Amino acid sequence: MVEIRIDYEGQLRCKAQHMPSHTSIETDAPTDNQGRGESFSPTDLVATALGSCMATMIGITAQHKSIDVRGMRIAVQKEISADLPRRIGKLSVEVFMPLSESHPDKKIFQSSALSCPVQHSIHPDIEVNFTWHWRPDSVSPSSPQGAGWAGLG
């Protein structure tokens, strides 16, 4: 069990501390919900958790297979529903992989990302869409274009 301690600091801002490491982050209410939007909102953290969980699962798979996936990027767009109660209505996830689309472990990486615990914890009423971008087969990771191919540029 891990304890997260949250202290309300006023003006719709909270400080959350991960007790095992004493690392802390702040949250702020978004501007569309009476806040200043100066930090992650609580619902932003849900989107962050999904993306970082997927990246971690891909990273674990890559480590087991001795495959370098540095440069992988995951972008998550969060949309709040228009109806009440206020909630996350949609998460759109884009995964930018620094491996070619023809990589023999492509499906294993996709499966590992989708097996992340956060993905399995998201309420089924939240629409979640995934788009995968793979480094073009014609671009070598060591070529000048490899470091900045269109998906990661």
GROMACS elastic network, one bead per residue, 0.5 to 0.9 nm:
[ bonds ]
;  ai    aj funct       b0    kb
    2    18     6  0.78472   500
    2    19     6  0.73899   500
    2    20     6  0.71468   500
    3    17     6  0.84728   500
    3    18     6  0.65372   500
    3    19     6  0.56935   500
    3    20     6  0.74205   500
    4    16     6  0.65428   500
    4    17     6  0.55437   500
    4    19     6  0.58095   500
    4    20     6  0.85849   500
    5    15     6  0.81165   500
    5    16     6  0.55415   500
    5    17     6  0.51242   500
    5    18     6  0.66771   500
    5    19     6  0.68752   500
    6    14     6  0.64574   500
    6    15     6  0.56038   500
    6    17     6  0.63631   500
    7    13     6  0.87641   500
    7    14     6  0.55562   500
    7    15     6  0.52782   500
    7    16     6  0.64403   500
    7    17     6  0.84312   500
    8    11     6  0.86804   500
    8    12     6  0.75444   500
    8    13     6  0.62310   500
    8    15     6  0.65348   500
    8    16     6  0.87748   500
    9    12     6  0.74124   500
    9    13     6  0.55391   500
    9    14     6  0.53866   500
    9    15     6  0.69623   500
   10    13     6  0.56486   500
   10    14     6  0.74008   500
   11    14     6  0.88022   500
   11    28     6  0.83790   500
   11    29     6  0.87179   500
   11    35     6  0.76069   500
   11    36     6  0.86685   500
   12    27     6  0.82635   500
   12    28     6  0.58791   500
   12    29     6  0.56762   500
   12    34     6  0.81313   500
   12    35     6  0.62503   500
   12    36     6  0.83254   500
   13    26     6  0.69643   500
   13    27     6  0.55967   500
   13    29     6  0.67043   500
   13    35     6  0.82531   500
   13    36     6  0.89595   500
   13    39     6  0.87426   500
   14    25     6  0.84192   500
   14    26     6  0.55768   500
   14    27     6  0.52220   500
   14    28     6  0.66128   500
   15    24     6  0.67425   500
   15    25     6  0.58345   500
   15    27     6  0.64422   500
   16    23     6  0.84223   500
   16    24     6  0.54485   500
   16    25     6  0.54068   500
   16    26     6  0.60683   500
   16    27     6  0.77065   500
   17    20     6  0.88534   500
   17    21     6  0.83490   500
   17    22     6  0.58552   500
   17    23     6  0.57005   500
   17    25     6  0.66273   500
   17    26     6  0.87575   500
   18    21     6  0.58349   500
   18    22     6  0.52328   500
   18    23     6  0.53895   500
   18    24     6  0.61459   500
   18    25     6  0.86350   500
   19    23     6  0.73483   500
   19    24     6  0.87262   500
   20    23     6  0.82104   500
   21    24     6  0.87236   500
   25    39     6  0.89133   500
   25    40     6  0.86935   500
   26    39     6  0.65503   500
   26    40     6  0.71133   500
   26    41     6  0.86618   500
   27    37     6  0.86486   500
   27    38     6  0.80440   500
   27    39     6  0.53895   500
   27    41     6  0.51856   500
   27    42     6  0.63720   500
   27    45     6  0.86337   500
   28    31     6  0.89677   500
   28    35     6  0.63785   500
   28    36     6  0.67170   500
   28    37     6  0.57266   500
   28    38     6  0.60880   500
   28    39     6  0.52412   500
   28    40     6  0.60327   500
   28    41     6  0.51394   500
   28    42     6  0.75900   500
   29    32     6  0.82211   500
   29    33     6  0.62773   500
   29    34     6  0.66291   500
   29    36     6  0.63868   500
   29    37     6  0.57610   500
   29    38     6  0.81087   500
   29    39     6  0.79892   500
   29    40     6  0.78842   500
   29    41     6  0.52824   500
   29    42     6  0.74918   500
   30    33     6  0.53635   500
   30    34     6  0.67173   500
   30    36     6  0.60450   500
   30    38     6  0.77874   500
   30    39     6  0.81979   500
   30    40     6  0.79867   500
   30    41     6  0.58728   500
   30    42     6  0.89057   500
   31    34     6  0.55677   500
   31    36     6  0.51851   500
   31    37     6  0.50382   500
   31    38     6  0.86865   500
   32    35     6  0.70960   500
   32    36     6  0.88331   500
   32    37     6  0.84018   500
   33    36     6  0.87997   500
   33    37     6  0.89738   500
   34    37     6  0.88250   500
   35    38     6  0.81914   500
   36    39     6  0.82641   500
   37    40     6  0.72909   500
   37    41     6  0.72089   500
   38    41     6  0.86473   500
   40    43     6  0.79433   500
   40    44     6  0.55293   500
   40    45     6  0.64718   500
   41    45     6  0.65044   500
   42    45     6  0.52050   500
   42    46     6  0.69162   500
   43    46     6  0.51018   500
   43    47     6  0.67350   500
   43    48     6  0.86913   500
   43    78     6  0.81396   500
   43    80     6  0.87141   500
   43    87     6  0.80427   500
   43    88     6  0.69848   500
   44    47     6  0.51799   500
   44    48     6  0.61147   500
   44    49     6  0.85151   500
   44    78     6  0.72287   500
   45    49     6  0.58245   500
   45    50     6  0.84691   500
   46    49     6  0.50234   500
   46    50     6  0.62926   500
   46    51     6  0.88005   500
   46    78     6  0.89365   500
   46    88     6  0.89238   500
   46   118     6  0.83951   500
   46   122     6  0.88250   500
   47    50     6  0.52031   500
   47    51     6  0.63795   500
   47    52     6  0.86449   500
   47    76     6  0.61143   500
   47    77     6  0.73363   500
   47    78     6  0.64245   500
   47    91     6  0.70511   500
   47    93     6  0.89000   500
   48    51     6  0.52797   500
   48    52     6  0.59952   500
   48    53     6  0.82537   500
   48    75     6  0.89229   500
   48    76     6  0.72831   500
   49    52     6  0.52981   500
   49    53     6  0.57803   500
   49    54     6  0.84375   500
   49   118     6  0.67024   500
   50    53     6  0.52056   500
   50    54     6  0.61943   500
   50    55     6  0.86697   500
   50    76     6  0.80473   500
   50    93     6  0.87229   500
   50   116     6  0.78803   500
   50   117     6  0.85153   500
   50   118     6  0.54683   500
   50   119     6  0.61940   500
   50   122     6  0.88234   500
   51    54     6  0.52181   500
   51    55     6  0.62072   500
   51    56     6  0.85862   500
   51    73     6  0.89902   500
   51    74     6  0.58843   500
   51    75     6  0.69508   500
   51    76     6  0.63672   500
   51    93     6  0.73914   500
   51    94     6  0.89563   500
   51    95     6  0.86870   500
   51   118     6  0.88771   500
   52    56     6  0.60232   500
   52    57     6  0.85990   500
   52    74     6  0.77451   500
   53    56     6  0.50286   500
   53    57     6  0.62123   500
   53    58     6  0.86405   500
   53   113     6  0.77428   500
   53   116     6  0.58630   500
   53   117     6  0.73229   500
   53   118     6  0.65330   500
   53   119     6  0.81726   500
   54    57     6  0.51475   500
   54    58     6  0.62247   500
   54    59     6  0.84862   500
   54    74     6  0.81915   500
   54    95     6  0.89906   500
   54   112     6  0.76246   500
   54   114     6  0.68341   500
   54   115     6  0.78984   500
   54   116     6  0.56816   500
   54   117     6  0.87123   500
   54   118     6  0.82387   500
   54   119     6  0.80921   500
   55    58     6  0.51205   500
   55    59     6  0.60005   500
   55    60     6  0.86355   500
   55    72     6  0.77681   500
   55    73     6  0.78331   500
   55    74     6  0.70590   500
   55    95     6  0.86604   500
   55   113     6  0.68544   500
   55   116     6  0.89916   500
   56    60     6  0.61305   500
   56    61     6  0.86185   500
   56   113     6  0.80161   500
   56   116     6  0.83211   500
   57    60     6  0.51028   500
   57    61     6  0.63136   500
   57    62     6  0.85721   500
   57   109     6  0.82951   500
   57   112     6  0.56869   500
   57   113     6  0.54500   500
   57   114     6  0.84832   500
   57   115     6  0.76567   500
   57   116     6  0.62361   500
   58    61     6  0.51351   500
   58    62     6  0.60752   500
   58    63     6  0.86219   500
   58    69     6  0.82348   500
   58   108     6  0.88380   500
   58   109     6  0.56932   500
   58   110     6  0.78323   500
   58   111     6  0.88318   500
   58   112     6  0.58943   500
   58   113     6  0.55651   500
   59    63     6  0.60843   500
   59    64     6  0.86286   500
   59    67     6  0.89028   500
   59    68     6  0.85516   500
   59    69     6  0.70201   500
   59    70     6  0.87094   500
   59   109     6  0.89116   500
   60    63     6  0.51460   500
   60    64     6  0.63144   500
   60    65     6  0.87141   500
   60   112     6  0.86207   500
   61    64     6  0.52163   500
   61    65     6  0.63338   500
   61    66     6  0.85511   500
   61    67     6  0.83940   500
   61   108     6  0.79962   500
   61   109     6  0.68438   500
   61   112     6  0.69433   500
   62    65     6  0.50945   500
   62    66     6  0.58024   500
   62    68     6  0.64831   500
   62    69     6  0.67190   500
   62   109     6  0.79021   500
   63    67     6  0.62288   500
   63    68     6  0.76064   500
   63    69     6  0.89203   500
   64    67     6  0.78765   500
   65    68     6  0.89328   500
   68    71     6  0.88581   500
   68    98     6  0.86025   500
   68    99     6  0.88323   500
   69    72     6  0.57577   500
   69    97     6  0.72214   500
   69    98     6  0.60822   500
   69    99     6  0.73176   500
   70    73     6  0.87159   500
   70    97     6  0.89514   500
   70    98     6  0.73620   500
   71    96     6  0.84276   500
   71    97     6  0.75737   500
   71    98     6  0.61715   500
   71   147     6  0.83492   500
   71   152     6  0.76181   500
   72    95     6  0.75240   500
   72    96     6  0.56223   500
   72    98     6  0.56456   500
   72    99     6  0.87346   500
   72   152     6  0.78624   500
   73    94     6  0.81655   500
   73    95     6  0.60614   500
   73    96     6  0.50458   500
   73    97     6  0.68355   500
   73    98     6  0.85402   500
   73   151     6  0.87964   500
   73   152     6  0.71336   500
   74    93     6  0.69241   500
   74    94     6  0.56141   500
   74    96     6  0.60825   500
   74    97     6  0.85813   500
   75    92     6  0.80980   500
   75    93     6  0.57961   500
   75    94     6  0.51669   500
   75    95     6  0.66329   500
   75    96     6  0.82403   500
   76    91     6  0.65395   500
   76    92     6  0.55473   500
   76    94     6  0.64122   500
   76    95     6  0.87617   500
   77    90     6  0.80811   500
   77    91     6  0.56296   500
   77    92     6  0.50645   500
   77    93     6  0.65394   500
   77    94     6  0.85686   500
   78    88     6  0.69796   500
   78    89     6  0.78204   500
   78    90     6  0.59570   500
   78    92     6  0.66287   500
   78    93     6  0.89040   500
   79    87     6  0.87223   500
   79    88     6  0.59761   500
   79    89     6  0.57235   500
   79    90     6  0.51138   500
   79    91     6  0.64264   500
   79    92     6  0.84617   500
   80    83     6  0.88069   500
   80    86     6  0.69353   500
   80    87     6  0.56639   500
   80    89     6  0.51162   500
   80    90     6  0.69246   500
   81    84     6  0.74930   500
   81    85     6  0.83102   500
   81    86     6  0.64098   500
   81    87     6  0.58310   500
   81    88     6  0.58173   500
   81    90     6  0.74721   500
   82    85     6  0.87768   500
   82    86     6  0.74830   500
   82    87     6  0.86392   500
   82    89     6  0.80789   500
   83    86     6  0.67535   500
   83    87     6  0.84288   500
   84    87     6  0.75537   500
   86    89     6  0.87770   500
   87   126     6  0.87864   500
   88    91     6  0.76331   500
   88   126     6  0.65321   500
   88   127     6  0.87886   500
   89   125     6  0.74506   500
   89   126     6  0.50531   500
   89   127     6  0.62636   500
   89   128     6  0.87591   500
   90   125     6  0.88306   500
   90   126     6  0.54284   500
   90   128     6  0.57988   500
   90   129     6  0.79529   500
   91   126     6  0.73204   500
   91   127     6  0.62392   500
   91   129     6  0.64308   500
   91   130     6  0.86540   500
   92   127     6  0.81737   500
   92   128     6  0.58130   500
   92   130     6  0.61275   500
   92   131     6  0.79362   500
   93   128     6  0.74089   500
   93   129     6  0.59835   500
   93   131     6  0.62220   500
   93   132     6  0.84404   500
   94   129     6  0.84077   500
   94   130     6  0.58633   500
   94   132     6  0.58473   500
   94   133     6  0.73424   500
   95   130     6  0.75253   500
   95   131     6  0.62353   500
   95   133     6  0.59837   500
   95   134     6  0.83500   500
   96    99     6  0.88664   500
   96   131     6  0.86199   500
   96   132     6  0.62008   500
   96   134     6  0.61213   500
   96   135     6  0.79119   500
   96   151     6  0.59167   500
   96   152     6  0.65740   500
   97   100     6  0.77369   500
   97   101     6  0.86848   500
   97   132     6  0.75070   500
   97   133     6  0.60467   500
   97   135     6  0.64481   500
   97   151     6  0.80960   500
   97   152     6  0.83521   500
   98   133     6  0.86733   500
   98   134     6  0.63882   500
   98   135     6  0.54549   500
   98   141     6  0.76309   500
   98   146     6  0.84754   500
   98   147     6  0.87146   500
   98   149     6  0.88214   500
   98   151     6  0.86689   500
   98   152     6  0.80667   500
   99   102     6  0.82449   500
   99   103     6  0.64882   500
   99   106     6  0.82856   500
   99   134     6  0.59015   500
   99   135     6  0.53764   500
   99   136     6  0.81895   500
   99   137     6  0.85063   500
   99   141     6  0.81710   500
  100   103     6  0.53164   500
  100   106     6  0.83844   500
  100   134     6  0.53497   500
  100   136     6  0.56187   500
  100   137     6  0.51832   500
  100   138     6  0.85729   500
  100   139     6  0.82434   500
  100   140     6  0.86816   500
  101   104     6  0.86222   500
  101   106     6  0.69153   500
  101   133     6  0.80378   500
  101   134     6  0.50075   500
  101   135     6  0.64221   500
  101   136     6  0.66032   500
  101   137     6  0.65773   500
  102   105     6  0.85243   500
  102   106     6  0.72214   500
  102   134     6  0.86931   500
  102   136     6  0.88280   500
  102   137     6  0.70031   500
  103   106     6  0.54093   500
  103   107     6  0.88479   500
  103   137     6  0.89587   500
  104   107     6  0.78240   500
  104   108     6  0.85983   500
  105   108     6  0.51523   500
  105   109     6  0.62872   500
  105   110     6  0.87357   500
  106   109     6  0.53222   500
  106   110     6  0.63577   500
  106   111     6  0.87025   500
  107   110     6  0.50163   500
  107   111     6  0.60126   500
  107   112     6  0.85001   500
  108   111     6  0.50765   500
  108   112     6  0.60692   500
  108   113     6  0.86175   500
  109   112     6  0.51228   500
  109   113     6  0.62158   500
  109   114     6  0.86909   500
  110   113     6  0.52453   500
  110   114     6  0.63200   500
  110   115     6  0.87096   500
  110   132     6  0.85080   500
  111   114     6  0.51899   500
  111   115     6  0.61988   500
  112   115     6  0.50932   500
  112   116     6  0.68975   500
  113   116     6  0.57402   500
  113   119     6  0.86912   500
  114   117     6  0.86435   500
  114   119     6  0.66007   500
  114   120     6  0.82928   500
  115   118     6  0.85351   500
  115   119     6  0.69301   500
  115   120     6  0.71734   500
  116   119     6  0.54464   500
  116   120     6  0.66648   500
  116   121     6  0.89328   500
  117   120     6  0.50923   500
  117   121     6  0.62122   500
  117   122     6  0.89606   500
  118   122     6  0.64016   500
  119   122     6  0.55534   500
  119   123     6  0.89790   500
  119   128     6  0.88945   500
  120   123     6  0.82407   500
  121   124     6  0.88266   500
  122   125     6  0.83807   500
  122   126     6  0.70018   500
  122   128     6  0.88966   500
  123   126     6  0.57471   500
  123   127     6  0.88771   500
  124   127     6  0.72677   500
  124   128     6  0.88308   500
  133   136     6  0.87982   500
  133   151     6  0.63690   500
  134   137     6  0.84453   500
  134   151     6  0.74794   500
  135   138     6  0.83161   500
  135   139     6  0.68531   500
  135   140     6  0.84495   500
  135   141     6  0.84314   500
  135   146     6  0.79073   500
  135   149     6  0.67654   500
  135   150     6  0.81728   500
  135   151     6  0.71666   500
  135   152     6  0.87063   500
  136   139     6  0.54963   500
  136   140     6  0.83023   500
  136   146     6  0.89934   500
  136   149     6  0.78808   500
  136   150     6  0.89525   500
  137   140     6  0.73454   500
  139   142     6  0.84644   500
  139   143     6  0.69122   500
  139   144     6  0.88973   500
  139   145     6  0.65461   500
  139   146     6  0.55601   500
  139   149     6  0.75619   500
  140   143     6  0.52514   500
  140   144     6  0.84341   500
  140   145     6  0.75820   500
  140   146     6  0.53622   500
  140   147     6  0.88124   500
  141   144     6  0.80617   500
  141   145     6  0.76924   500
  141   147     6  0.62844   500
  141   149     6  0.89747   500
  142   145     6  0.80794   500
  142   146     6  0.58524   500
  142   147     6  0.73158   500
  143   147     6  0.72785   500
  144   147     6  0.62723   500
  144   148     6  0.75917   500
  144   149     6  0.89890   500
  145   148     6  0.54307   500
  145   149     6  0.55435   500
  145   150     6  0.87537   500
  146   149     6  0.54191   500
  147   152     6  0.77498   500
  147   153     6  0.78118   500
  148   151     6  0.76519   500
  148   152     6  0.56867   500
  149   152     6  0.57133   500
  149   153     6  0.57543   500
  150   153     6  0.52889   500
